[in-house]
Amino acid sequence: MKTITLHFSESIAEKLNEFLKTFSDKDLKIESGNDAQFQAAKKELQKDYDLYKKNKNPLISVDEAEEEMNALFSK
């Protein structure tokens, strides 16, 4: 799925929500900034970013990660 962020005035909120509800859950997922799952993901992402900035976690390439995973699970 693709993600967009919308900023809209309170005056159109009800009409916009009604329109968005016409789409199936398969085609559209609405996450508000107050959603607990959204806030948890945001917090986890900030934590990961802070660790990255402090350089406590070594960075590896996707290929290296795949090699490590294959070695781990092939035992």
Secondary structure, DSSP 8 states (H G I E B T S, - for coil): ---------HHHHHHHHHHHTTS-TTT-----TT-HHHHHHHHHHHHHHHHHHHT-S----HHHHHHHHHHHHT-
